[in-house]
Amino acid sequence: MTPNFAVIHIHNAHWRGLNLWVPLFLLWIPLLLLSPLILLVVLAGCIAGRLGFFHAVKVFWDILCGLKGTDVRVTADGNNILVRIL
């Protein structure tokens, strides 16, 4: 299953913080419009690298589906940023 939301939490010592919910499913609309171009680029890369096209598509799909549950935490100079993919 593909991830549907990303939660971005920004916090620093002088400010209370901000929670921003980003609906990732809305990114599917432009992705569907650009899909012919993306598939041509992947096909050209597979031909140049001598890889199987369907294997490359499967690997990209597995990476996309594996993003669910990812937490990225960055702390620098008293600023904290947390990105969670739900």
Summary of the structure (lengths in Angstrom):
residues: 86
radius of gyration: 17.4
end to end distance: 10.6
largest distance: 53.3
contacts: 186
relative contact order: 0.25
helix: 47%
strand: 35%
